[in-house]
Every structure is written in C-alpha cells, then in structure tokens.
Amino acid sequence: MTSLIWLRAETKRGEHRTPLGPSDAARLVEAGVEVCVEESEQRAFADSAYAAAGCRLVSEGSWPEAPPEAFILGIKELPDEPAPLVHRHIYFGHAYKDQPGWRSLLGRFVAGGGILLDLEFLTDESGRRLAAFGYWAGFAGAALGVRLYAGRQREGVDFALSPQKPAADKAELVNAISNRLALVPDPDRRAPRAVVVGALGRCGRGAVALFDALELPVEQWDIAETVAGGPFDALLDYDLMVNTVLLGEPIPPFLTEREIQRPSRRLSVISDVSCDPGNPGNPLPFYDRVTSFEEPALRVAGGDNPLDLIAVDHLPSLLPRESSIDFSSQLLPQLLELGEMSAAWRRCEERFRRHAARL
C-alpha cells in the first residue's frame, strides 16, 4: 500500500477536472493511504469536500516540496520550467510520440531521478487503457461541433464560437445545444449531415451519444471505412466531421490541404477530438496548434466557403464533474495498488525508461 498520494492543483487555464474525486479520495484514506490535496479554486470540487474525506489540504503549487516518496498526481502538463523532477509523477505527459517538448520534459525527469507514470499508458496486458476520459472528450467535442454548426447556420459564415464555460451537467449542455439548433431558420438545416470517424472507440461512443441525446442522425466510420487509407473525398460531403481516432502509428491522412481547399466542399466544421497537431501521425495535417475554450475554433480554410476546426485538448473540462467522477472511479483500483507497483504501474515505468533512454 502506498503511503502518500499528492493531488496537485492544475495550472492549465480552464482545466477544471481532477483525476481523483472526493469520494474516491475517502476510499483511499479508509485504506490507509495518506492523501494530500493542494488547494485549488479551479478544481470542480471544493477543497472542503476533500477535507471532509480525510485528506490533508496543502498550499497550491507546493508539490516540489513534497516528501520524496510521494506520488504526485495530476492531469495536464507541469509548469514549463527547467527544474529537475525528483518525484514519481502520474499524469498525461504527452512525451512518447515525439510531441513538441518531449526531450526537455523527459530530460527533467532524468536530471532529477524522477519517474513519469503516464496515465495514457496505464494499461492491462492487452494494451487497453485502465482509466480514460475518452467518452467525455468525444461527447464534449461533438457538442462543440454541433454548437458551431448551429451558430453558422443562424448567423452566417463569420460566426465565431464565444468562450465556452463548463456546464453543470450533461443535461444542461444538451439542452443548451438543442435550443441553439431550434433557432436555425431553415428547418432543413437544423440537423447537420454528420459523421464520427473512429466511432467504435471510447471517444467515438461518446460523440455518438451526443448525437443520440440530441436525436440527430449521425453516420459512423471506423476501421472498415478507413482501412484502405486516405485521403477520403467522401468526408467533404458532410457538414460536420468529428474525428475521434486513437493516434498510434502514422497513417495516411484523412484529409489534406488539397481536399479542404476544394470549392465544392460541403464540410464546414471539424471537431478534432484526437487533437494532437504535433504528432507525426496526425491524420488532419493542415493545422499546427491546439485551440482553447477561450477561442475554440480555428479557421483552416477561408473564402466564401470557410472551414472551421475545433482542437481543444482538454474537452472533458466542459463537463468537469461528470468526467472527473467517471475517471476517478476507473483509476481508484489502480491507485490502491500503487504501493505494490502492480504490473500495470510497472509497465508504465518500463515505458518511461525506454523513452528516457532515447535522450
């Protein structure tokens, strides 16, 4: 049994999620784990809820002074600074697929003797992830895509999504989007011709669930539709595309600059839930930066027939409470085995050492 888990405050703007909810923190405390929780006004759960669960509250950003045996638990990136990392960190590091900055990040761990236990690669023997936000990323990504489509139908091609705030729950989000669709003046355009690519995965199922909740039709593409390799001209015939494909080995692009510049293109909105523009395997290689909840959409093709792309890299923060509760419940069994470094955690450590050896 591990002796100390240190839940750090997230520093990424707009990141309201947590990998550990108060009720699951209470389960850890009951099992004999000491849980320190950094105070945070940004987190979806109040500090008082963790205190009531038996956790010890500590100052925001104090994890560098945590005892060396602590496991530092988070979600998004650490502050971008050169300081060596001495602890075992559990979060989504985005450093194993040659993403920008991977060398400097892993170099900080090597310099300090710390270890990255990357949540993306916390898997079972078959390689299936043991804890994932994917369903909620797909749900939120599809929601933003439909919201953008509705706005453009109502206000014209110059419409831009306003800054997005977290919804209280799924019902509130669905109701808000349904109300926007109802304002589309042309009844024949209230339902976009939509496609989810990667529909059978976690993210894809979440995206399809959003369309189901709105009672909108959606076509589903998966391996059978993409195995031949792109680009796929057929994607240009949809109004809205939601890409949820899990990025691994590089694959032929689904669309390129050449396709999206065609005057005959119907496609006007892409929501890229996979959202990894720095990845050499990105199947939508015509954009090079993520977007944000403050500015959710990026115009990737202009003129009289513009194409907008959403690439927010923390989509589940649109539903921070539900997504955090779900993720925390998946992660809890693994945290209870952290002290013994179960096989899943050992695989994480081995992967870190393989990639660190590339430096």
C-alpha positions as CSV (number, residue, x, y, z in Angstrom):
1,M,0.0,0.0,0.0
2,T,1.4,3.4,-0.9
3,S,1.9,5.8,1.9
4,L,1.4,9.2,0.2
5,I,-0.5,10.5,-2.8
6,W,-0.2,14.2,-3.5
7,L,-3.0,15.6,-5.7
8,R,-1.6,18.8,-7.3
9,A,-3.6,21.8,-8.5
10,E,-3.9,22.1,-12.2
11,T,-2.2,25.1,-13.7
12,K,-3.6,24.9,-17.3
13,R,-6.2,27.7,-17.7
14,G,-9.7,26.3,-18.0
15,E,-8.8,22.8,-16.7
16,H,-11.4,22.1,-14.0
17,R,-11.0,18.3,-13.9
18,T,-9.3,16.2,-11.4
19,P,-8.1,12.5,-11.6
20,L,-9.3,11.9,-8.0
21,G,-12.7,12.9,-6.7
22,P,-13.5,13.4,-3.0
23,S,-15.5,10.2,-2.6
24,D,-12.7,8.1,-4.1
25,A,-10.1,10.0,-2.0
26,A,-12.1,9.0,1.1
27,R,-11.8,5.3,-0.1
28,L,-8.0,5.7,-0.3
29,V,-7.9,7.3,3.2
30,E,-10.0,4.4,4.6
31,A,-7.5,2.0,3.0
32,G,-4.7,3.6,4.9
33,V,-3.3,5.9,2.2
34,E,-2.3,9.5,3.2
35,V,-3.8,11.9,0.6
36,C,-2.6,15.5,0.4
37,V,-4.7,17.8,-1.8
38,E,-3.4,21.1,-3.0
39,E,-5.9,23.9,-2.6
40,S,-7.5,25.0,-5.9
41,E,-10.2,27.5,-6.8
42,Q,-10.2,26.0,-10.3
43,R,-11.0,22.4,-9.5
44,A,-14.6,21.2,-10.0
45,F,-14.8,20.0,-6.3
46,A,-14.5,22.3,-3.3
47,D,-11.4,21.9,-1.1
48,S,-13.8,21.4,1.8
49,A,-15.0,18.2,0.2
50,Y,-11.5,16.7,0.3
51,A,-11.0,17.8,3.9
52,A,-14.3,16.1,4.9
53,A,-13.0,13.0,3.1
54,G,-10.0,12.9,5.5
55,C,-7.4,14.4,3.1
56,R,-4.8,17.0,4.3
57,L,-5.1,20.3,2.5
58,V,-1.8,21.9,1.4
59,S,-0.9,25.0,-0.5
60,E,-1.4,25.3,-4.2
61,G,1.8,24.5,-6.2
62,S,3.6,23.1,-3.2
63,W,4.3,19.7,-4.7
64,P,8.0,20.4,-5.4
65,E,8.4,20.3,-1.6
66,A,6.5,17.1,-1.1
67,P,8.4,14.2,0.6
68,P,10.5,12.3,-1.9
69,E,8.3,9.1,-1.6
70,A,5.1,11.0,-2.6
71,F,3.4,10.1,-5.9
72,I,2.4,13.5,-7.5
73,L,-1.0,13.0,-9.2
74,G,-2.4,15.4,-11.8
75,I,-3.9,15.5,-15.3
76,K,-2.4,18.1,-17.6
77,E,1.2,19.4,-18.1
78,L,3.5,20.6,-15.4
79,P,4.7,24.2,-15.4
80,D,7.2,24.8,-18.2
81,E,10.4,25.3,-16.4
82,P,13.9,23.7,-16.3
83,A,13.8,22.4,-12.7
84,P,14.7,18.7,-12.4
85,L,11.8,16.5,-11.3
86,V,12.6,14.2,-8.4
87,H,9.2,12.6,-7.7
88,R,7.1,9.9,-9.3
89,H,4.6,11.9,-11.3
90,I,1.3,10.4,-12.5
91,Y,-0.4,12.5,-15.3
92,F,-0.8,12.7,-19.1
93,G,2.7,13.6,-20.2
94,H,2.4,13.6,-24.0
95,A,6.0,12.8,-24.4
96,Y,6.2,9.4,-26.0
97,K,5.1,10.2,-29.6
98,D,7.7,12.8,-30.4
99,Q,5.4,15.6,-29.5
100,P,7.0,19.1,-29.2
101,G,9.0,19.4,-25.9
102,W,9.3,15.7,-25.2
103,R,13.1,15.8,-24.9
104,S,13.1,18.7,-22.4
105,L,10.4,17.1,-20.3
106,L,12.0,13.7,-20.1
107,G,15.3,15.4,-19.5
108,R,13.9,17.0,-16.4
109,F,13.0,13.6,-15.0
110,V,16.4,12.1,-15.9
111,A,18.2,15.1,-14.3
112,G,16.2,14.8,-11.0
113,G,15.9,11.0,-10.8
114,G,12.1,11.2,-11.0
115,I,9.8,8.9,-13.0
116,L,6.8,9.6,-15.3
117,L,4.0,7.2,-14.9
118,D,1.9,8.3,-17.8
119,L,-1.8,7.8,-17.5
120,E,-2.2,7.4,-21.2
121,F,-0.2,4.2,-21.0
122,L,-1.7,2.7,-17.8
123,T,-3.0,-0.4,-19.5
124,D,-3.9,-4.0,-18.9
125,E,-2.0,-6.9,-20.6
126,S,-3.8,-6.4,-23.9
127,G,-2.9,-2.7,-24.1
128,R,-6.4,-1.5,-23.1
129,R,-6.3,1.7,-21.0
130,L,-7.5,1.2,-17.5
131,A,-8.6,4.8,-16.9
132,A,-9.6,7.2,-19.7
133,F,-11.5,10.4,-20.2
134,G,-12.2,9.4,-23.8
135,Y,-16.0,9.1,-23.6
136,W,-16.4,12.6,-22.3
137,A,-13.9,14.0,-24.7
138,G,-16.0,12.6,-27.6
139,F,-19.2,13.9,-26.0
140,A,-17.9,17.4,-25.5
141,G,-16.1,17.6,-28.8
142,A,-19.3,16.6,-30.7
143,A,-21.2,19.1,-28.6
144,L,-18.9,22.0,-29.6
145,G,-19.1,20.9,-33.2
146,V,-22.9,21.0,-33.3
147,R,-22.9,24.3,-31.4
148,L,-20.5,25.8,-34.0
149,Y,-22.6,24.4,-36.9
150,A,-25.8,25.8,-35.5
151,G,-24.3,29.2,-35.0
152,R,-23.1,29.4,-38.6
153,Q,-26.5,28.3,-39.9
154,R,-28.1,31.0,-37.8
155,E,-25.6,33.9,-38.2
156,G,-23.6,33.2,-41.3
157,V,-20.1,32.0,-42.1
158,D,-18.5,34.8,-40.0
159,F,-19.9,33.3,-36.8
160,A,-17.3,32.5,-34.2
161,L,-17.8,30.5,-31.0
162,S,-17.7,32.6,-27.9
163,P,-15.6,31.5,-24.9
164,Q,-17.0,28.3,-23.5
165,K,-17.8,27.8,-19.8
166,P,-18.2,24.4,-18.1
167,A,-21.7,23.0,-17.9
168,A,-23.2,22.0,-14.6
169,D,-24.0,18.6,-16.1
170,K,-24.7,16.7,-19.3
171,A,-28.4,17.6,-19.3
172,E,-27.7,21.3,-19.2
173,L,-25.2,21.0,-22.1
174,V,-27.6,19.0,-24.3
175,N,-30.5,21.4,-23.6
176,A,-28.4,24.4,-24.4
177,I,-27.3,23.0,-27.8
178,S,-30.8,21.8,-28.6
179,N,-32.1,25.3,-28.0
180,R,-29.5,26.7,-30.4
181,L,-30.4,24.2,-33.1
182,A,-34.1,25.2,-32.7
183,L,-33.1,28.8,-33.7
184,V,-31.7,27.7,-37.1
185,P,-34.1,29.5,-39.5
186,D,-34.1,26.8,-42.2
187,P,-35.8,23.6,-40.8
188,D,-33.9,21.5,-43.4
189,R,-30.6,22.7,-42.0
190,R,-31.3,22.1,-38.3
191,A,-29.8,18.6,-38.5
192,P,-26.3,18.6,-39.8
193,R,-25.1,15.8,-42.1
194,A,-22.6,14.5,-39.6
195,V,-20.0,11.7,-39.3
196,V,-18.0,10.4,-36.4
197,V,-14.7,8.8,-37.5
198,G,-13.4,6.2,-35.0
199,A,-17.0,5.6,-33.8
200,L,-16.4,2.3,-32.1
201,G,-13.8,3.5,-29.7
202,R,-14.3,5.3,-26.3
203,C,-14.2,8.8,-27.8
204,G,-16.3,7.7,-30.7
205,R,-19.0,6.2,-28.5
206,G,-19.1,9.5,-26.5
207,A,-19.5,11.5,-29.7
208,V,-22.3,9.2,-31.0
209,A,-24.0,9.5,-27.6
210,L,-24.2,13.3,-28.0
211,F,-26.0,13.0,-31.3
212,D,-28.3,10.4,-29.8
213,A,-29.1,12.8,-26.9
214,L,-30.0,15.5,-29.4
215,E,-32.0,13.0,-31.5
216,L,-29.8,13.8,-34.5
217,P,-28.8,11.2,-37.2
218,V,-25.0,10.5,-37.5
219,E,-23.0,8.2,-39.7
220,Q,-20.3,6.1,-38.1
221,W,-16.9,5.4,-39.6
222,D,-14.4,3.0,-38.1
223,I,-11.7,0.6,-39.3
224,A,-13.8,-0.8,-42.1
225,E,-14.3,2.6,-43.6
226,T,-10.7,3.8,-43.2
227,V,-8.6,0.7,-43.7
228,A,-7.9,1.5,-47.4
229,G,-6.1,4.7,-46.4
230,G,-7.0,8.3,-47.1
231,P,-7.4,11.0,-48.2
232,F,-11.2,10.4,-48.3
233,D,-13.1,12.7,-50.6
234,A,-16.4,11.3,-49.1
235,L,-15.7,13.3,-45.9
236,L,-16.1,16.5,-47.9
237,D,-19.8,15.7,-48.4
238,Y,-20.7,16.0,-44.7
239,D,-21.5,19.3,-42.8
240,L,-19.7,18.2,-39.6
241,M,-16.9,15.7,-39.0
242,V,-15.9,14.6,-35.5
243,N,-12.5,12.8,-35.5
244,T,-12.0,10.5,-32.6
245,V,-9.4,8.1,-33.9
246,L,-6.8,6.9,-31.4
247,L,-3.4,8.1,-32.7
248,G,-0.7,5.5,-32.8
249,E,1.4,4.6,-35.8
250,P,1.3,7.1,-38.6
251,I,-1.5,6.5,-41.1
252,P,-2.4,8.2,-44.4
253,P,-4.2,11.4,-43.7
254,F,-8.0,11.5,-43.8
255,L,-7.9,15.0,-45.4
256,T,-5.1,17.3,-46.6
257,E,-4.8,20.9,-47.6
258,R,-5.6,19.9,-51.1
259,E,-9.0,18.5,-50.2
260,I,-10.2,21.2,-47.9
261,Q,-9.5,23.9,-50.5
262,R,-11.9,22.4,-53.0
263,P,-14.7,24.9,-53.8
264,S,-17.3,22.1,-53.9
265,R,-16.6,21.1,-50.3
266,R,-19.7,20.9,-48.1
267,L,-17.8,20.2,-44.9
268,S,-17.8,23.3,-42.8
269,V,-16.9,22.2,-39.3
270,I,-14.4,19.6,-38.0
271,S,-14.1,18.8,-34.3
272,D,-10.8,17.0,-33.8
273,V,-11.2,15.2,-30.5
274,S,-7.9,13.4,-31.1
275,C,-6.3,16.8,-31.0
276,D,-2.6,16.1,-31.4
277,P,-1.3,18.5,-34.1
278,G,2.4,17.9,-33.1
279,N,2.1,14.2,-33.6
280,P,3.6,12.9,-36.9
281,G,0.7,10.6,-37.2
282,N,-2.0,13.3,-37.1
283,P,-4.5,12.4,-39.9
284,L,-5.5,16.0,-40.2
285,P,-2.1,17.6,-41.0
286,F,-3.4,21.0,-42.1
287,Y,-3.3,22.7,-38.7
288,D,-0.4,23.1,-36.2
289,R,-1.8,24.4,-32.9
290,V,-4.5,23.5,-30.4
291,T,-7.4,25.8,-29.6
292,S,-8.9,26.7,-26.3
293,F,-12.2,27.2,-24.5
294,E,-11.5,31.0,-24.8
295,E,-11.1,30.7,-28.6
296,P,-12.5,27.2,-29.5
297,A,-12.3,27.3,-33.3
298,L,-9.5,27.8,-35.8
299,R,-10.3,28.8,-39.4
300,V,-8.3,26.4,-41.6
301,A,-9.9,27.4,-45.0
302,G,-11.2,30.8,-45.8
303,G,-13.0,32.5,-48.7
304,D,-16.7,32.2,-49.4
305,N,-16.8,28.6,-48.1
306,P,-14.8,28.6,-44.9
307,L,-13.9,25.6,-42.8
308,D,-13.5,25.8,-39.0
309,L,-11.7,23.3,-36.8
310,I,-12.1,22.8,-33.1
311,A,-9.0,21.3,-31.4
312,V,-9.4,21.8,-27.6
313,D,-7.0,19.5,-25.8
314,H,-9.0,19.2,-22.5
315,L,-12.5,18.8,-23.8
316,P,-13.9,16.8,-20.8
317,S,-13.5,20.0,-18.8
318,L,-16.7,21.1,-20.5
319,L,-18.3,18.6,-18.1
320,P,-15.7,18.6,-15.3
321,R,-17.7,16.9,-12.5
322,E,-19.1,14.0,-14.5
323,S,-15.9,13.3,-16.4
324,S,-13.8,13.5,-13.2
325,I,-16.1,11.2,-11.2
326,D,-16.0,8.7,-14.0
327,F,-12.3,8.8,-14.5
328,S,-11.6,8.7,-10.7
329,S,-13.8,5.6,-10.3
330,Q,-11.7,3.9,-13.1
331,L,-8.4,5.0,-11.6
332,L,-9.2,4.1,-7.9
333,P,-8.4,0.4,-8.2
334,Q,-5.0,1.2,-9.7
335,L,-4.2,3.8,-7.0
336,L,-5.0,1.2,-4.4
337,E,-2.3,-1.0,-6.0
338,L,0.2,1.8,-6.4
339,G,2.3,1.0,-3.3
340,E,3.0,-2.5,-4.5
341,M,3.6,-1.2,-8.0
342,S,1.3,-3.6,-9.7
343,A,2.0,-5.0,-13.2
344,A,0.2,-2.1,-14.8
345,W,2.3,0.5,-13.0
346,R,5.5,-1.4,-13.8
347,R,4.6,-1.3,-17.4
348,C,4.3,2.5,-17.1
349,E,7.7,2.7,-15.5
350,E,9.3,0.5,-18.1
351,R,7.9,2.6,-20.9
352,F,9.3,5.7,-19.3
353,R,12.7,4.2,-19.0
354,R,12.7,3.1,-22.7
355,H,11.9,6.6,-23.9
356,A,14.2,8.3,-21.4
357,A,17.0,6.1,-22.9
358,R,16.4,7.8,-26.2
359,L,17.8,11.1,-24.9
